[in-house]
């Protein structure tokens, strides 16, 4: 778990640094930076979708995941948590982006990708934390930049990083047969589609309830496993 802890602390440290820098930056600059972050987010999403090879798995995962997420109404629950955090931590004048949007955006960016999944599997199976340590450096830099634009929600995404990566580490022996290279590619593709939606939200083109699509990330490896059995 040392790699997961280091990665979590890197996100916390980077977010705090970004929030401290944000206080001294004029709003017009942070607004411009936020648009830039949105465009970069869309680019990251488009790049990630190319990792997938089976469009049918992507479609079915999104459909099933959306049905589950909308039924549970994950977006409403995360926004309720975000509103609670805003009441206690966020200044009323700071309305650039909601806490919930910052939380979901950062959580997906930090947790979707081969480096997260393979690094966590390596840590759980062999105790090799090298990849997670490398990821920690990248996430430290990313969290500084993201928190300047997306605010305190990025800081709270550290909890999701800890839980997501920690779960993979603890369940590594059970997840290894399911999280094959092809499955990781499809998970990256599915998550990256959500990242594109987040980018569109950030630049103000759309208001997609991305959180309701999150169960698709769990559905994807299950479908990949079923396909291998067939």
C-alpha positions as CSV (number, residue, x, y, z in Angstrom):
1,X,0.0,0.0,0.0
2,X,3.0,2.3,0.2
3,X,2.7,3.3,-3.4
4,X,-1.0,4.1,-3.0
5,X,-0.3,6.2,0.1
6,X,2.5,8.1,-1.7
7,X,0.2,8.7,-4.7
8,X,-2.6,10.0,-2.5
9,X,-0.2,12.3,-0.6
10,X,1.1,13.6,-3.9
11,X,-2.4,14.6,-5.0
12,X,-3.1,16.2,-1.6
13,X,0.2,18.2,-1.7
14,X,-0.2,19.3,-5.3
15,X,-3.8,20.4,-4.7
16,X,-2.8,22.5,-1.6
17,X,0.0,24.1,-3.6
18,X,-2.4,24.9,-6.5
19,X,-5.0,26.3,-4.1
20,X,-2.4,28.6,-2.5
21,X,-1.2,29.8,-5.9
22,X,-4.8,30.3,-7.0
23,X,-5.4,33.0,-4.3
24,X,-2.9,35.3,-5.9
25,X,-4.1,34.9,-9.5
26,X,-6.7,37.2,-11.0
27,X,-10.0,35.6,-11.9
28,X,-9.8,36.4,-15.6
29,X,-6.5,34.4,-15.7
30,X,-8.0,31.4,-13.8
31,X,-11.0,31.5,-16.1
32,X,-8.7,31.4,-19.2
33,X,-6.7,28.7,-17.7
34,X,-9.8,26.7,-17.0
35,X,-10.7,26.8,-20.7
36,X,-7.2,25.6,-21.5
37,X,-7.6,22.8,-19.0
38,X,-10.9,21.9,-20.6
39,X,-9.3,21.7,-24.1
40,X,-6.5,19.6,-22.7
41,X,-9.0,17.3,-21.0
42,X,-10.8,16.8,-24.3
43,X,-7.4,15.9,-25.9
44,X,-6.6,13.4,-23.2
45,X,-10.0,11.9,-23.6
46,X,-9.7,11.5,-27.4
47,X,-6.2,10.0,-27.0
48,X,-7.5,7.5,-24.5
49,X,-10.5,6.4,-26.6
50,X,-8.0,5.1,-29.2
51,X,-6.9,2.4,-26.7
52,X,-10.1,0.5,-27.2
53,X,-10.6,-2.1,-29.9
54,X,-14.1,-3.3,-29.4
55,X,-16.8,-0.6,-30.0
56,X,-19.6,-2.9,-29.0
57,X,-18.1,-3.3,-25.5
58,X,-17.9,0.5,-25.2
59,X,-21.5,1.0,-26.3
60,X,-23.0,-1.8,-24.0
61,X,-20.8,-0.6,-21.1
62,X,-22.0,3.0,-21.4
63,X,-25.7,1.9,-21.8
64,X,-25.6,-0.4,-18.8
65,X,-23.5,1.9,-16.7
66,X,-25.7,4.9,-17.4
67,X,-28.8,2.9,-16.5
68,X,-27.2,1.9,-13.2
69,X,-25.8,5.4,-12.5
70,X,-29.0,7.2,-13.3
71,X,-31.0,4.8,-11.2
72,X,-28.8,5.4,-8.2
73,X,-28.4,9.0,-9.2
74,X,-24.7,9.2,-8.5
75,X,-24.5,12.8,-9.8
76,X,-27.1,14.0,-7.3
77,X,-25.2,12.3,-4.4
78,X,-21.8,13.7,-5.4
79,X,-23.3,17.1,-5.9
80,X,-24.9,17.0,-2.5
81,X,-21.5,16.2,-1.0
82,X,-20.0,19.0,-3.1
83,X,-22.6,21.5,-1.8
84,X,-21.8,20.5,1.8
85,X,-18.1,21.0,1.1
86,X,-18.8,24.3,-0.6
87,X,-20.7,25.6,2.4
88,X,-17.7,24.9,4.7
89,X,-14.7,25.5,2.5
90,X,-15.5,27.5,-0.6
91,X,-16.0,31.2,-0.8
92,X,-19.2,32.4,-2.3
93,X,-17.3,34.6,-4.8
94,X,-15.4,31.6,-6.1
95,X,-17.9,30.3,-8.7
96,X,-15.6,29.2,-11.5
97,X,-16.4,25.5,-11.1
98,X,-18.4,23.4,-8.7
99,X,-16.6,21.2,-6.1
100,X,-18.4,18.1,-7.5
101,X,-17.2,18.8,-11.0
102,X,-13.6,19.3,-9.8
103,X,-13.9,16.1,-7.8
104,X,-15.2,14.0,-10.7
105,X,-12.8,15.5,-13.2
106,X,-9.7,15.0,-11.1
107,X,-10.7,11.5,-10.0
108,X,-11.2,10.3,-13.5
109,X,-8.0,11.9,-14.8
110,X,-5.9,10.4,-11.9
111,X,-7.5,6.9,-12.0
112,X,-8.3,6.1,-15.6
113,X,-5.4,4.6,-17.5
114,X,-3.0,1.7,-17.7
115,X,-0.4,3.2,-15.3
116,X,-3.0,3.3,-12.5
117,X,-4.3,-0.3,-13.0
118,X,-1.0,-2.0,-13.9
119,X,0.9,-0.1,-11.2
120,X,-1.7,-1.1,-8.6
121,X,-1.7,-4.8,-9.8
122,X,2.1,-4.8,-9.6
123,X,2.0,-3.4,-6.1
124,X,-0.5,-6.0,-5.0
125,X,1.0,-9.0,-6.7
126,X,4.8,-8.5,-6.3
127,X,5.1,-5.5,-4.0
128,X,6.7,-3.4,-6.8
129,X,5.6,0.2,-6.4
130,X,7.9,1.7,-9.1
131,X,5.1,2.5,-11.5
132,X,2.9,4.1,-8.7
133,X,5.9,6.2,-7.6
134,X,6.4,7.4,-11.1
135,X,2.6,8.2,-11.4
136,X,2.8,10.1,-8.1
137,X,5.3,12.5,-9.6
138,X,3.0,13.1,-12.6
139,X,-0.1,13.5,-10.4
140,X,1.7,15.9,-8.1
141,X,2.3,18.2,-11.1
142,X,-1.1,17.6,-12.5
143,X,-2.9,18.3,-9.2
144,X,-1.2,21.7,-8.9
145,X,-2.4,22.7,-12.4
146,X,-5.9,21.3,-12.0
147,X,-6.6,22.8,-8.6
148,X,-5.8,26.3,-9.9
149,X,-8.7,25.9,-12.3
150,X,-11.0,23.4,-10.7
151,X,-10.6,24.4,-7.1
152,X,-10.9,22.4,-3.9
153,X,-12.7,19.5,-5.5
154,X,-9.3,18.3,-6.8
155,X,-8.1,18.0,-3.2
156,X,-11.0,15.7,-2.3
157,X,-10.3,13.5,-5.3
158,X,-7.4,12.1,-3.3
159,X,-9.9,10.0,-1.3
160,X,-11.1,8.4,-4.6
161,X,-7.5,7.8,-5.7
162,X,-6.8,6.0,-2.3
163,X,-9.9,3.9,-2.5
164,X,-9.7,3.0,-6.2
165,X,-6.0,2.1,-6.2
166,X,-6.2,0.5,-2.7
167,X,-9.0,-1.8,-3.8
168,X,-7.0,-3.0,-6.8
169,X,-3.9,-3.6,-4.6
170,X,-5.9,-5.6,-2.1
171,X,-7.9,-7.6,-4.7
172,X,-4.9,-7.9,-7.1
173,X,-4.9,-11.7,-7.1
174,X,-8.6,-11.9,-7.9
175,X,-8.6,-9.1,-10.4
176,X,-5.5,-10.2,-12.4
177,X,-7.4,-12.7,-14.6
178,X,-10.0,-10.1,-15.4
179,X,-7.8,-7.1,-15.9
180,X,-6.0,-8.3,-19.0
181,X,-4.2,-6.0,-21.4
182,X,-7.2,-5.9,-23.7
183,X,-9.6,-5.2,-20.7
184,X,-7.3,-2.4,-19.5
185,X,-7.5,-0.9,-23.0
186,X,-11.3,-1.1,-23.0
187,X,-11.5,0.4,-19.5
188,X,-9.3,3.3,-20.7
189,X,-11.5,3.8,-23.7
190,X,-14.7,3.9,-21.7
191,X,-13.2,6.2,-19.0
192,X,-11.7,8.5,-21.7
193,X,-15.2,9.0,-23.3
194,X,-16.3,10.3,-19.9
195,X,-13.2,12.5,-19.8
196,X,-14.2,14.1,-23.1
197,X,-17.6,14.8,-21.6
198,X,-15.9,16.4,-18.6
199,X,-13.8,18.6,-21.0
200,X,-17.0,19.8,-22.7
201,X,-18.5,20.7,-19.4
202,X,-15.4,22.6,-18.3
203,X,-15.4,24.8,-21.5
204,X,-19.1,25.4,-21.1
205,X,-20.3,23.6,-24.3
206,X,-22.4,21.0,-22.4
207,X,-23.7,20.1,-18.9
208,X,-23.4,16.3,-18.9
209,X,-24.0,14.4,-15.7
210,X,-20.8,12.5,-16.1
211,X,-20.9,10.9,-12.6
212,X,-24.0,8.9,-13.7
213,X,-21.8,7.2,-16.3
214,X,-19.1,6.0,-13.8
215,X,-20.5,2.4,-13.3
216,X,-19.6,1.8,-16.9
217,X,-16.0,1.5,-15.8
218,X,-16.9,-1.5,-13.7
219,X,-19.2,-3.0,-16.4
220,X,-16.4,-2.9,-19.0
221,X,-14.0,-5.5,-17.5
222,X,-16.9,-7.8,-16.8
223,X,-18.0,-7.7,-20.4
224,X,-14.4,-8.3,-21.5
225,X,-14.3,-11.3,-19.2
226,X,-17.5,-12.7,-20.7
227,X,-16.2,-12.2,-24.2
228,X,-13.1,-14.2,-23.4
229,X,-15.3,-17.1,-22.0
230,X,-17.3,-17.1,-25.2
